[in-house]
Amino acid sequence: MISVTDLELRAGARILMSETNLRVQPGDRIGLVGRNGAGKTTTLKVMAGEGMPYAGTITRTGAVGYLPQDPRTGDLDVTARDRVLSARGLDALLHDMEKTQIGMSEAVEDAHRDKLIRRYGRLEDQFAALGGYAAESEAARICANLGLPDRVMAQPLRTLSGGQRRRVELSRILFSDASILLLDEPTNHLDADSISWLRDHLKGHKAGLVVISHDVELLDAVVNKVWYLDANRAIIDFYNMGWSTYLQQRETDERRRRRERANAEKKAGALLAQADKMRAKATKAVAAQNMAKRAEKMLSGLEDVRVNDKVARVRFPAPAPCGKTPLTAEGLSKSYGSLEVFAGVDLAVDRGARVVILGLNGAGKTTLLRLLAGVEKADTGEVMPGHGLKIGYYAQEHETLDTDRTVLENMRSVSPTWTDGELRKVLGAFLFSGDDVQKPASVLSGGEKTRLALAGLVSSSANVLLLDEPTNNLDPVSREQVLDAIDRYPGAIVLVTHDGGAVKALRPDKVIMLPDGVEDIWSEDLADLVALA
């Protein structure tokens, strides 16, 4: 169980919430929802013990499994399998057992062999107490259902894509003995089959669960309570009901608040008007004062009506002039150690082209974009810039952002010729205003990082945009803004996405299928592959 008392959270000088009490108990499956930047990620991080509240106390009973939006692991040389098994300490035990077995087979003296046999017996007992080979099989089943085949599980983490590493972390948490799960956007980077399996798995979770997600189908299938974090009022509204009922109830509540406020304002207005007339007479001054107080009390007792959330005005840059084919690549290949990601990839991106890259998770989609962006070097082949090429690269892991710098400093670094006034104007359109521009990028939520990275493209004059999962972490309204920007952008776009809506907005004319590297004309018959890719 998690119990939070008098919680206050702040982002700089802005209060995200104050004097809030939260409780997560067995059987609770809570959807924590609200607009990007409202404080959802901060709330979950503090509940997990990964961040400190401004005020309040937090009590945790039992193990907590926390999946951040951007998981980081310390040792990237461990295999994916060992990382998952480490959730129950099985990785170290298995290694010790293997080492002891080798020692037993190589031992020359009987006394030494007997000692190793006894040690092996103790290790085996510990292994059995933790679930033994059945637990190892359970971990493999979870990983397979999340799109991590055996060949991936045998690889070191450093050779995996960002999406694969995130699925490893999700597998680790689901395999752990954690009684309460805190999951921040768990469906990011998952294909359709994995999302379907995750929905069913979480729906059967008997202990506590708090999930942040913009996946409406996941919320509808899983949650039985909703916490709505209102950024404008800096409070959480609690709904002890499922997602569909919550949406209906929230709209009913809003209509009631508006109706009550309108009636109260009408009555208070009449009282104040009457009080103004009575003040002219000295004999009625006290009565007038009392009427004014009644009007103020009438208005002060009302529930706040929600203010409509501000919407980011996402736009992409006006592309600089360029030649007919600004970007070409020939014979690109990439391997990590003995693992070949892809080989022999050729492509030509014409001015204004709309290209989508498809392939199963781990096929090298992100890697290909990194090669085209010049962030990483190909093992073979060449990326050839055409006349006037200007690339704008949006990275799904936000590695183009310097988390040690503020929001404004990140914009200065990508637009050194722009004034602070011009940069603040762009940032304001992406919902970074006032003191928000002085926040370090490290404290931004996933959605805010997405908006900042997209804002950085505006001043680039890019004529070829390389977009890697640009709709991840975005609330529905912000996502629609990005889709509209994709639809309207006149330059060339090379897109990697699991979002069918993004492909529809792109209206692709070409597709690159990985790992084969085949370039072909886009067909609507391929649309069903997007969610699976």
Secondary structure as a PSIPRED ss2 file (coil, helix, strand):
# PSIPRED VFORMAT (PSIPRED V4.0)

   1 M C   1.000  0.000  0.000
   2 I E   0.000  0.000  1.000
   3 S E   0.000  0.000  1.000
   4 V E   0.000  0.000  1.000
   5 T E   0.000  0.000  1.000
   6 D E   0.000  0.000  1.000
   7 L E   0.000  0.000  1.000
   8 E E   0.000  0.000  1.000
   9 L E   0.000  0.000  1.000
  10 R E   0.000  0.000  1.000
  11 A E   0.000  0.000  1.000
  12 G C   1.000  0.000  0.000
  13 A C   1.000  0.000  0.000
  14 R E   0.000  0.000  1.000
  15 I E   0.000  0.000  1.000
  16 L E   0.000  0.000  1.000
  17 M E   0.000  0.000  1.000
  18 S E   0.000  0.000  1.000
  19 E E   0.000  0.000  1.000
  20 T E   0.000  0.000  1.000
  21 N E   0.000  0.000  1.000
  22 L E   0.000  0.000  1.000
  23 R E   0.000  0.000  1.000
  24 V E   0.000  0.000  1.000
  25 Q C   1.000  0.000  0.000
  26 P C   1.000  0.000  0.000
  27 G C   1.000  0.000  0.000
  28 D C   1.000  0.000  0.000
  29 R E   0.000  0.000  1.000
  30 I E   0.000  0.000  1.000
  31 G E   0.000  0.000  1.000
  32 L E   0.000  0.000  1.000
  33 V E   0.000  0.000  1.000
  34 G C   1.000  0.000  0.000
  35 R C   1.000  0.000  0.000
  36 N C   1.000  0.000  0.000
  37 G C   1.000  0.000  0.000
  38 A C   1.000  0.000  0.000
  39 G C   1.000  0.000  0.000
  40 K H   0.000  1.000  0.000
  41 T H   0.000  1.000  0.000
  42 T H   0.000  1.000  0.000
  43 T H   0.000  1.000  0.000
  44 L H   0.000  1.000  0.000
  45 K H   0.000  1.000  0.000
  46 V H   0.000  1.000  0.000
  47 M H   0.000  1.000  0.000
  48 A H   0.000  1.000  0.000
  49 G C   1.000  0.000  0.000
  50 E C   1.000  0.000  0.000
  51 G C   1.000  0.000  0.000
  52 M C   1.000  0.000  0.000
  53 P C   1.000  0.000  0.000
  54 Y C   1.000  0.000  0.000
  55 A E   0.000  0.000  1.000
  56 G E   0.000  0.000  1.000
  57 T E   0.000  0.000  1.000
  58 I E   0.000  0.000  1.000
  59 T E   0.000  0.000  1.000
  60 R E   0.000  0.000  1.000
  61 T C   1.000  0.000  0.000
  62 G C   1.000  0.000  0.000
  63 A C   1.000  0.000  0.000
  64 V E   0.000  0.000  1.000
  65 G E   0.000  0.000  1.000
  66 Y E   0.000  0.000  1.000
  67 L E   0.000  0.000  1.000
  68 P C   1.000  0.000  0.000
  69 Q C   1.000  0.000  0.000
  70 D C   1.000  0.000  0.000
  71 P C   1.000  0.000  0.000
  72 R C   1.000  0.000  0.000
  73 T C   1.000  0.000  0.000
  74 G C   1.000  0.000  0.000
  75 D C   1.000  0.000  0.000
  76 L C   1.000  0.000  0.000
  77 D C   1.000  0.000  0.000
  78 V C   1.000  0.000  0.000
  79 T E   0.000  0.000  1.000
  80 A H   0.000  1.000  0.000
  81 R H   0.000  1.000  0.000
  82 D H   0.000  1.000  0.000
  83 R H   0.000  1.000  0.000
  84 V H   0.000  1.000  0.000
  85 L H   0.000  1.000  0.000
  86 S H   0.000  1.000  0.000
  87 A H   0.000  1.000  0.000
  88 R H   0.000  1.000  0.000
  89 G C   1.000  0.000  0.000
  90 L H   0.000  1.000  0.000
  91 D H   0.000  1.000  0.000
  92 A H   0.000  1.000  0.000
  93 L H   0.000  1.000  0.000
  94 L H   0.000  1.000  0.000
  95 H H   0.000  1.000  0.000
  96 D H   0.000  1.000  0.000
  97 M H   0.000  1.000  0.000
  98 E H   0.000  1.000  0.000
  99 K H   0.000  1.000  0.000
 100 T H   0.000  1.000  0.000
 101 Q H   0.000  1.000  0.000
 102 I H   0.000  1.000  0.000
 103 G H   0.000  1.000  0.000
 104 M H   0.000  1.000  0.000
 105 S H   0.000  1.000  0.000
 106 E H   0.000  1.000  0.000
 107 A C   1.000  0.000  0.000
 108 V C   1.000  0.000  0.000
 109 E C   1.000  0.000  0.000
 110 D H   0.000  1.000  0.000
 111 A H   0.000  1.000  0.000
 112 H H   0.000  1.000  0.000
 113 R H   0.000  1.000  0.000
 114 D H   0.000  1.000  0.000
 115 K H   0.000  1.000  0.000
 116 L H   0.000  1.000  0.000
 117 I H   0.000  1.000  0.000
 118 R H   0.000  1.000  0.000
 119 R H   0.000  1.000  0.000
 120 Y H   0.000  1.000  0.000
 121 G H   0.000  1.000  0.000
 122 R H   0.000  1.000  0.000
 123 L H   0.000  1.000  0.000
 124 E H   0.000  1.000  0.000
 125 D H   0.000  1.000  0.000
 126 Q H   0.000  1.000  0.000
 127 F H   0.000  1.000  0.000
 128 A H   0.000  1.000  0.000
 129 A H   0.000  1.000  0.000
 130 L C   1.000  0.000  0.000
 131 G C   1.000  0.000  0.000
 132 G H   0.000  1.000  0.000
 133 Y H   0.000  1.000  0.000
 134 A H   0.000  1.000  0.000
 135 A H   0.000  1.000  0.000
 136 E H   0.000  1.000  0.000
 137 S H   0.000  1.000  0.000
 138 E H   0.000  1.000  0.000
 139 A H   0.000  1.000  0.000
 140 A H   0.000  1.000  0.000
 141 R H   0.000  1.000  0.000
 142 I H   0.000  1.000  0.000
 143 C H   0.000  1.000  0.000
 144 A H   0.000  1.000  0.000
 145 N H   0.000  1.000  0.000
 146 L C   1.000  0.000  0.000
 147 G C   1.000  0.000  0.000
 148 L C   1.000  0.000  0.000
 149 P C   1.000  0.000  0.000
 150 D H   0.000  1.000  0.000
 151 R H   0.000  1.000  0.000
 152 V H   0.000  1.000  0.000
 153 M H   0.000  1.000  0.000
 154 A C   1.000  0.000  0.000
 155 Q C   1.000  0.000  0.000
 156 P E   0.000  0.000  1.000
 157 L H   0.000  1.000  0.000
 158 R H   0.000  1.000  0.000
 159 T H   0.000  1.000  0.000
 160 L C   1.000  0.000  0.000
 161 S C   1.000  0.000  0.000
 162 G H   0.000  1.000  0.000
 163 G H   0.000  1.000  0.000
 164 Q H   0.000  1.000  0.000
 165 R H   0.000  1.000  0.000
 166 R H   0.000  1.000  0.000
 167 R H   0.000  1.000  0.000
 168 V H   0.000  1.000  0.000
 169 E H   0.000  1.000  0.000
 170 L H   0.000  1.000  0.000
 171 S H   0.000  1.000  0.000
 172 R H   0.000  1.000  0.000
 173 I H   0.000  1.000  0.000
 174 L H   0.000  1.000  0.000
 175 F H   0.000  1.000  0.000
 176 S C   1.000  0.000  0.000
 177 D C   1.000  0.000  0.000
 178 A C   1.000  0.000  0.000
 179 S C   1.000  0.000  0.000
 180 I E   0.000  0.000  1.000
 181 L E   0.000  0.000  1.000
 182 L E   0.000  0.000  1.000
 183 L E   0.000  0.000  1.000
 184 D E   0.000  0.000  1.000
 185 E C   1.000  0.000  0.000
 186 P C   1.000  0.000  0.000
 187 T C   1.000  0.000  0.000
 188 N C   1.000  0.000  0.000
 189 H C   1.000  0.000  0.000
 190 L C   1.000  0.000  0.000
 191 D C   1.000  0.000  0.000
 192 A H   0.000  1.000  0.000
 193 D H   0.000  1.000  0.000
 194 S H   0.000  1.000  0.000
 195 I H   0.000  1.000  0.000
 196 S H   0.000  1.000  0.000
 197 W H   0.000  1.000  0.000
 198 L H   0.000  1.000  0.000
 199 R H   0.000  1.000  0.000
 200 D H   0.000  1.000  0.000
 201 H H   0.000  1.000  0.000
 202 L H   0.000  1.000  0.000
 203 K H   0.000  1.000  0.000
 204 G C   1.000  0.000  0.000
 205 H C   1.000  0.000  0.000
 206 K C   1.000  0.000  0.000
 207 A C   1.000  0.000  0.000
 208 G E   0.000  0.000  1.000
 209 L E   0.000  0.000  1.000
 210 V E   0.000  0.000  1.000
 211 V E   0.000  0.000  1.000
 212 I E   0.000  0.000  1.000
 213 S C   1.000  0.000  0.000
 214 H C   1.000  0.000  0.000
 215 D C   1.000  0.000  0.000
 216 V H   0.000  1.000  0.000
 217 E H   0.000  1.000  0.000
 218 L H   0.000  1.000  0.000
 219 L H   0.000  1.000  0.000
 220 D H   0.000  1.000  0.000
 221 A H   0.000  1.000  0.000
 222 V H   0.000  1.000  0.000
 223 V C   1.000  0.000  0.000
 224 N C   1.000  0.000  0.000
 225 K E   0.000  0.000  1.000
 226 V E   0.000  0.000  1.000
 227 W E   0.000  0.000  1.000
 228 Y E   0.000  0.000  1.000
 229 L E   0.000  0.000  1.000
 230 D E   0.000  0.000  1.000
 231 A C   1.000  0.000  0.000
 232 N C   1.000  0.000  0.000
 233 R C   1.000  0.000  0.000
 234 A C   1.000  0.000  0.000
 235 I E   0.000  0.000  1.000
 236 I E   0.000  0.000  1.000
 237 D E   0.000  0.000  1.000
 238 F E   0.000  0.000  1.000
 239 Y E   0.000  0.000  1.000
 240 N C   1.000  0.000  0.000
 241 M C   1.000  0.000  0.000
 242 G C   1.000  0.000  0.000
 243 W H   0.000  1.000  0.000
 244 S H   0.000  1.000  0.000
 245 T H   0.000  1.000  0.000
 246 Y H   0.000  1.000  0.000
 247 L H   0.000  1.000  0.000
 248 Q H   0.000  1.000  0.000
 249 Q H   0.000  1.000  0.000
 250 R H   0.000  1.000  0.000
 251 E H   0.000  1.000  0.000
 252 T H   0.000  1.000  0.000
 253 D H   0.000  1.000  0.000
 254 E H   0.000  1.000  0.000
 255 R H   0.000  1.000  0.000
 256 R H   0.000  1.000  0.000
 257 R H   0.000  1.000  0.000
 258 R H   0.000  1.000  0.000
 259 R H   0.000  1.000  0.000
 260 E H   0.000  1.000  0.000
 261 R H   0.000  1.000  0.000
 262 A H   0.000  1.000  0.000
 263 N H   0.000  1.000  0.000
 264 A H   0.000  1.000  0.000
 265 E H   0.000  1.000  0.000
 266 K H   0.000  1.000  0.000
 267 K H   0.000  1.000  0.000
 268 A H   0.000  1.000  0.000
 269 G H   0.000  1.000  0.000
 270 A H   0.000  1.000  0.000
 271 L H   0.000  1.000  0.000
 272 L H   0.000  1.000  0.000
 273 A H   0.000  1.000  0.000
 274 Q H   0.000  1.000  0.000
 275 A H   0.000  1.000  0.000
 276 D H   0.000  1.000  0.000
 277 K H   0.000  1.000  0.000
 278 M H   0.000  1.000  0.000
 279 R C   1.000  0.000  0.000
 280 A C   1.000  0.000  0.000
 281 K C   1.000  0.000  0.000
 282 A H   0.000  1.000  0.000
 283 T H   0.000  1.000  0.000
 284 K H   0.000  1.000  0.000
 285 A H   0.000  1.000  0.000
 286 V H   0.000  1.000  0.000
 287 A H   0.000  1.000  0.000
 288 A H   0.000  1.000  0.000
 289 Q H   0.000  1.000  0.000
 290 N H   0.000  1.000  0.000
 291 M H   0.000  1.000  0.000
 292 A H   0.000  1.000  0.000
 293 K H   0.000  1.000  0.000
 294 R H   0.000  1.000  0.000
 295 A H   0.000  1.000  0.000
 296 E H   0.000  1.000  0.000
 297 K H   0.000  1.000  0.000
 298 M H   0.000  1.000  0.000
 299 L H   0.000  1.000  0.000
 300 S H   0.000  1.000  0.000
 301 G C   1.000  0.000  0.000
 302 L C   1.000  0.000  0.000
 303 E C   1.000  0.000  0.000
 304 D C   1.000  0.000  0.000
 305 V C   1.000  0.000  0.000
 306 R C   1.000  0.000  0.000
 307 V C   1.000  0.000  0.000
 308 N C   1.000  0.000  0.000
 309 D C   1.000  0.000  0.000
 310 K C   1.000  0.000  0.000
 311 V C   1.000  0.000  0.000
 312 A C   1.000  0.000  0.000
 313 R C   1.000  0.000  0.000
 314 V C   1.000  0.000  0.000
 315 R C   1.000  0.000  0.000
 316 F C   1.000  0.000  0.000
 317 P C   1.000  0.000  0.000
 318 A C   1.000  0.000  0.000
 319 P C   1.000  0.000  0.000
 320 A C   1.000  0.000  0.000
 321 P C   1.000  0.000  0.000
 322 C C   1.000  0.000  0.000
 323 G C   1.000  0.000  0.000
 324 K C   1.000  0.000  0.000
 325 T C   1.000  0.000  0.000
 326 P C   1.000  0.000  0.000
 327 L E   0.000  0.000  1.000
 328 T E   0.000  0.000  1.000
 329 A E   0.000  0.000  1.000
 330 E E   0.000  0.000  1.000
 331 G E   0.000  0.000  1.000
 332 L E   0.000  0.000  1.000
 333 S E   0.000  0.000  1.000
 334 K E   0.000  0.000  1.000
 335 S E   0.000  0.000  1.000
 336 Y E   0.000  0.000  1.000
 337 G C   1.000  0.000  0.000
 338 S C   1.000  0.000  0.000
 339 L E   0.000  0.000  1.000
 340 E E   0.000  0.000  1.000
 341 V E   0.000  0.000  1.000
 342 F E   0.000  0.000  1.000
 343 A E   0.000  0.000  1.000
 344 G E   0.000  0.000  1.000
 345 V E   0.000  0.000  1.000
 346 D E   0.000  0.000  1.000
 347 L E   0.000  0.000  1.000
 348 A E   0.000  0.000  1.000
 349 V E   0.000  0.000  1.000
 350 D C   1.000  0.000  0.000
 351 R C   1.000  0.000  0.000
 352 G C   1.000  0.000  0.000
 353 A C   1.000  0.000  0.000
 354 R E   0.000  0.000  1.000
 355 V E   0.000  0.000  1.000
 356 V E   0.000  0.000  1.000
 357 I E   0.000  0.000  1.000
 358 L E   0.000  0.000  1.000
 359 G C   1.000  0.000  0.000
 360 L C   1.000  0.000  0.000
 361 N C   1.000  0.000  0.000
 362 G C   1.000  0.000  0.000
 363 A C   1.000  0.000  0.000
 364 G C   1.000  0.000  0.000
 365 K H   0.000  1.000  0.000
 366 T H   0.000  1.000  0.000
 367 T H   0.000  1.000  0.000
 368 L H   0.000  1.000  0.000
 369 L H   0.000  1.000  0.000
 370 R H   0.000  1.000  0.000
 371 L H   0.000  1.000  0.000
 372 L H   0.000  1.000  0.000
 373 A H   0.000  1.000  0.000
 374 G C   1.000  0.000  0.000
 375 V C   1.000  0.000  0.000
 376 E C   1.000  0.000  0.000
 377 K C   1.000  0.000  0.000
 378 A C   1.000  0.000  0.000
 379 D C   1.000  0.000  0.000
 380 T E   0.000  0.000  1.000
 381 G E   0.000  0.000  1.000
 382 E E   0.000  0.000  1.000
 383 V E   0.000  0.000  1.000
 384 M E   0.000  0.000  1.000
 385 P E   0.000  0.000  1.000
 386 G C   1.000  0.000  0.000
 387 H C   1.000  0.000  0.000
 388 G C   1.000  0.000  0.000
 389 L C   1.000  0.000  0.000
 390 K C   1.000  0.000  0.000
 391 I E   0.000  0.000  1.000
 392 G E   0.000  0.000  1.000
 393 Y E   0.000  0.000  1.000
 394 Y E   0.000  0.000  1.000
 395 A C   1.000  0.000  0.000
 396 Q C   1.000  0.000  0.000
 397 E C   1.000  0.000  0.000
 398 H C   1.000  0.000  0.000
 399 E C   1.000  0.000  0.000
 400 T C   1.000  0.000  0.000
 401 L C   1.000  0.000  0.000
 402 D C   1.000  0.000  0.000
 403 T C   1.000  0.000  0.000
 404 D C   1.000  0.000  0.000
 405 R C   1.000  0.000  0.000
 406 T E   0.000  0.000  1.000
 407 V H   0.000  1.000  0.000
 408 L H   0.000  1.000  0.000
 409 E H   0.000  1.000  0.000
 410 N H   0.000  1.000  0.000
 411 M H   0.000  1.000  0.000
 412 R H   0.000  1.000  0.000
 413 S H   0.000  1.000  0.000
 414 V H   0.000  1.000  0.000
 415 S C   1.000  0.000  0.000
 416 P C   1.000  0.000  0.000
 417 T C   1.000  0.000  0.000
 418 W C   1.000  0.000  0.000
 419 T C   1.000  0.000  0.000
 420 D H   0.000  1.000  0.000
 421 G H   0.000  1.000  0.000
 422 E H   0.000  1.000  0.000
 423 L H   0.000  1.000  0.000
 424 R H   0.000  1.000  0.000
 425 K H   0.000  1.000  0.000
 426 V H   0.000  1.000  0.000
 427 L H   0.000  1.000  0.000
 428 G H   0.000  1.000  0.000
 429 A H   0.000  1.000  0.000
 430 F C   1.000  0.000  0.000
 431 L C   1.000  0.000  0.000
 432 F C   1.000  0.000  0.000
 433 S C   1.000  0.000  0.000
 434 G H   0.000  1.000  0.000
 435 D H   0.000  1.000  0.000
 436 D H   0.000  1.000  0.000
 437 V H   0.000  1.000  0.000
 438 Q H   0.000  1.000  0.000
 439 K C   1.000  0.000  0.000
 440 P E   0.000  0.000  1.000
 441 A H   0.000  1.000  0.000
 442 S H   0.000  1.000  0.000
 443 V H   0.000  1.000  0.000
 444 L C   1.000  0.000  0.000
 445 S C   1.000  0.000  0.000
 446 G H   0.000  1.000  0.000
 447 G H   0.000  1.000  0.000
 448 E H   0.000  1.000  0.000
 449 K H   0.000  1.000  0.000
 450 T H   0.000  1.000  0.000
 451 R H   0.000  1.000  0.000
 452 L H   0.000  1.000  0.000
 453 A H   0.000  1.000  0.000
 454 L H   0.000  1.000  0.000
 455 A H   0.000  1.000  0.000
 456 G H   0.000  1.000  0.000
 457 L H   0.000  1.000  0.000
 458 V H   0.000  1.000  0.000
 459 S C   1.000  0.000  0.000
 460 S C   1.000  0.000  0.000
 461 S C   1.000  0.000  0.000
 462 A C   1.000  0.000  0.000
 463 N C   1.000  0.000  0.000
 464 V E   0.000  0.000  1.000
 465 L E   0.000  0.000  1.000
 466 L E   0.000  0.000  1.000
 467 L E   0.000  0.000  1.000
 468 D E   0.000  0.000  1.000
 469 E C   1.000  0.000  0.000
 470 P C   1.000  0.000  0.000
 471 T C   1.000  0.000  0.000
 472 N C   1.000  0.000  0.000
 473 N C   1.000  0.000  0.000
 474 L C   1.000  0.000  0.000
 475 D C   1.000  0.000  0.000
 476 P H   0.000  1.000  0.000
 477 V H   0.000  1.000  0.000
 478 S H   0.000  1.000  0.000
 479 R H   0.000  1.000  0.000
 480 E H   0.000  1.000  0.000
 481 Q H   0.000  1.000  0.000
 482 V H   0.000  1.000  0.000
 483 L H   0.000  1.000  0.000
 484 D H   0.000  1.000  0.000
 485 A H   0.000  1.000  0.000
 486 I H   0.000  1.000  0.000
 487 D H   0.000  1.000  0.000
 488 R H   0.000  1.000  0.000
 489 Y C   1.000  0.000  0.000
 490 P C   1.000  0.000  0.000
 491 G C   1.000  0.000  0.000
 492 A E   0.000  0.000  1.000
 493 I E   0.000  0.000  1.000
 494 V E   0.000  0.000  1.000
 495 L E   0.000  0.000  1.000
 496 V E   0.000  0.000  1.000
 497 T C   1.000  0.000  0.000
 498 H C   1.000  0.000  0.000
 499 D C   1.000  0.000  0.000
 500 G H   0.000  1.000  0.000
 501 G H   0.000  1.000  0.000
 502 A H   0.000  1.000  0.000
 503 V H   0.000  1.000  0.000
 504 K H   0.000  1.000  0.000
 505 A H   0.000  1.000  0.000
 506 L H   0.000  1.000  0.000
 507 R C   1.000  0.000  0.000
 508 P C   1.000  0.000  0.000
 509 D C   1.000  0.000  0.000
 510 K E   0.000  0.000  1.000
 511 V E   0.000  0.000  1.000
 512 I E   0.000  0.000  1.000
 513 M E   0.000  0.000  1.000
 514 L C   1.000  0.000  0.000
 515 P C   1.000  0.000  0.000
 516 D C   1.000  0.000  0.000
 517 G C   1.000  0.000  0.000
 518 V E   0.000  0.000  1.000
 519 E E   0.000  0.000  1.000
 520 D E   0.000  0.000  1.000
 521 I E   0.000  0.000  1.000
 522 W C   1.000  0.000  0.000
 523 S C   1.000  0.000  0.000
 524 E H   0.000  1.000  0.000
 525 D H   0.000  1.000  0.000
 526 L H   0.000  1.000  0.000
 527 A H   0.000  1.000  0.000
 528 D H   0.000  1.000  0.000
 529 L H   0.000  1.000  0.000
 530 V C   1.000  0.000  0.000
 531 A C   1.000  0.000  0.000
 532 L C   1.000  0.000  0.000
 533 A C   1.000  0.000  0.000
